[in-house]
Amino acid sequence: CAVVPIYNARWRGKSAQGVYRDVRYLQERFSLDAVNLSWMRTYAGIVLLIVQSLVVGRVVRLIGENRALEGAAWAAALACGIESLPIGWMTYAVVVVPIFTTATGVSMVTLSSLYTGVVPPRQRGTMLGALDVLNSAAGVVAPLIGGLALNMLGFAQQPVVAFAMHMALACFLSFICFRTADASKKTQ
């Protein structure tokens, strides 16, 4: 029996091998049994629900979509960095899961919002479908790149690989947000 994680504000099925890798990682890293693993996944789903219903809108109103997206990328990198340290399962549950889940919730909502803001209303349905295709493609490409890195470094280095990938993404988004802000200042 596998717990299906909530991702991107909807249920996403995982392959049996993907679930096995996640479970094996958590079992090896934190010595959790099946019951505690299920509780951890349920907890992450509840945190995501709370974040999407109570936090995302406030964050976006407070700092704007571009900065919220950039901040979410840096928060995800921070969560992966903390996870790469020698921490226990309680720190993972209380610190890493909420930070990473908040980052995921904020980034998915702001990406969709930014995307629909630049697409004409008549084309939004088609373009949101294209965005889903891009999200799915990222779900294929990222594990391939991560898998190559894990094959070279070993499975135990998963948090370090995730940290490196999220840092690269955060730097890229910061560059994009900086250039967007710079370009808008020039047009004023």
C-alpha positions in Angstrom: 0.0 0.0 0.0 1.4 3.4 -0.9 0.4 6.8 0.2 -0.2 9.1 -2.8 1.4 12.5 -2.1 -0.5 15.7 -2.8 1.4 17.9 -5.2 0.5 20.9 -7.3 -2.9 21.3 -5.6 -4.2 18.0 -7.0 -3.5 14.3 -6.4 -0.5 13.0 -8.3 0.1 9.3 -8.6 3.6 8.0 -8.3 5.1 5.0 -9.9 5.7 2.1 -7.6 9.4 2.6 -7.9 9.1 6.3 -7.0 7.1 5.5 -3.9 9.6 2.7 -3.0 12.6 5.2 -3.4 10.8 7.8 -1.2 9.9 5.2 1.4 13.3 3.6 1.4 15.0 7.0 1.8 12.8 8.0 4.8 13.2 4.5 6.3 17.0 4.5 6.0 17.4 8.1 6.9 15.1 8.3 9.9 14.4 4.7 10.8 10.7 5.2 10.3 8.2 2.3 10.1 5.3 2.1 7.7 2.8 3.7 10.1 5.1 6.7 10.8 5.8 7.0 7.1 2.0 7.2 6.4 1.6 9.8 9.2 4.5 11.9 7.7 2.9 11.9 4.3 -0.5 12.8 5.7 1.1 15.6 7.7 2.7 16.9 4.6 -0.6 16.9 2.8 -2.3 18.8 5.6 0.5 21.4 5.7 0.1 21.9 1.9 -3.7 22.3 2.3 -3.2 24.9 5.1 -0.5 26.7 3.1 -2.6 26.9 -0.1 -5.7 28.1 1.8 -4.2 30.5 4.3 -0.7 31.5 3.3 -0.2 31.8 -0.4 -2.6 34.7 -1.0 -1.2 36.7 1.9 2.4 36.2 0.8 1.6 37.2 -2.8 -0.4 40.3 -1.7 2.5 41.3 0.7 5.5 40.9 -1.7 4.0 40.4 -5.2 4.1 37.3 -7.5 7.7 37.6 -8.8 9.2 38.0 -5.3 6.9 35.2 -4.0 8.2 32.9 -6.7 11.8 33.8 -6.1 11.4 33.5 -2.3 9.7 30.1 -2.7 12.7 28.9 -4.8 15.1 30.0 -2.1 12.9 28.5 0.6 13.0 25.1 -1.2 16.7 25.3 -1.5 16.9 26.1 2.3 14.7 23.2 3.1 16.9 20.8 1.0 20.1 22.3 2.6 18.7 21.7 6.1 17.7 18.2 5.1 21.3 17.5 3.9 22.5 18.1 7.5 22.6 15.4 10.1 19.1 16.0 11.5 16.5 13.7 13.2 13.0 12.9 11.9 11.5 15.5 14.3 13.5 18.3 12.8 12.6 17.0 9.4 8.9 17.0 10.2 8.8 20.3 12.1 11.3 22.3 10.0 11.9 20.8 6.6 8.4 19.6 5.6 6.7 22.9 6.4 9.3 25.0 4.6 9.5 22.8 1.5 5.7 22.4 1.4 5.1 26.1 1.7 7.7 26.7 -1.0 5.9 24.2 -3.3 2.5 25.7 -2.6 3.6 29.3 -3.2 5.6 28.4 -6.3 2.8 26.4 -8.1 0.2 29.1 -7.4 2.4 32.0 -8.4 3.6 30.2 -11.6 0.0 29.6 -12.7 -1.0 33.2 -11.8 2.0 34.8 -13.6 1.4 32.5 -16.6 -2.3 33.4 -16.9 -1.5 37.1 -16.5 0.5 37.2 -19.7 -1.8 35.0 -21.8 -4.8 36.5 -23.5 -8.1 35.3 -22.0 -9.2 33.4 -25.1 -6.1 31.3 -25.1 -5.8 30.6 -21.3 -7.3 27.1 -21.5 -4.9 26.0 -24.1 -2.0 27.7 -22.5 -2.8 26.2 -19.0 -2.8 22.8 -20.7 0.6 23.6 -22.1 1.8 24.6 -18.6 0.6 21.3 -17.3 2.6 19.6 -20.1 5.7 21.6 -19.1 5.1 20.6 -15.4 4.9 17.0 -16.5 8.0 17.3 -18.6 9.9 18.7 -15.6 8.6 15.8 -13.6 10.4 13.6 -16.1 13.6 15.5 -16.7 14.4 16.4 -13.1 14.4 12.8 -11.9 16.6 11.8 -14.8 19.1 14.5 -13.9 18.8 13.7 -10.2 19.1 10.0 -11.0 22.3 10.5 -12.9 23.7 12.5 -10.0 22.6 9.9 -7.4 24.1 7.1 -9.5 27.5 9.0 -9.4 27.2 10.1 -5.7 25.2 7.4 -4.1 21.6 7.3 -2.8 22.6 8.6 0.6 23.5 12.0 -1.1 19.9 12.6 -2.2 19.4 15.7 0.0 22.7 17.2 -1.3 21.7 16.6 -4.9 18.2 18.1 -4.3 19.9 21.1 -2.6 22.2 21.7 -5.6 19.3 21.5 -8.0 17.1 23.8 -6.0 20.0 26.3 -5.6 20.5 26.3 -9.4 16.7 27.0 -9.8 16.7 29.7 -7.2 19.7 31.5 -8.8 18.0 31.3 -12.2 14.7 32.6 -10.9 16.5 35.4 -9.0 18.2 36.4 -12.2 14.9 36.4 -14.1 13.1 38.4 -11.4 16.0 40.8 -11.2 16.0 41.3 -15.0 12.2 41.7 -15.0 12.3 44.3 -12.2 15.2 46.1 -14.0 13.3 46.2 -17.3 10.2 47.6 -15.6 12.2 50.4 -14.0 13.6 51.4 -17.4 10.1 51.6 -19.0 8.8 53.9 -16.3 
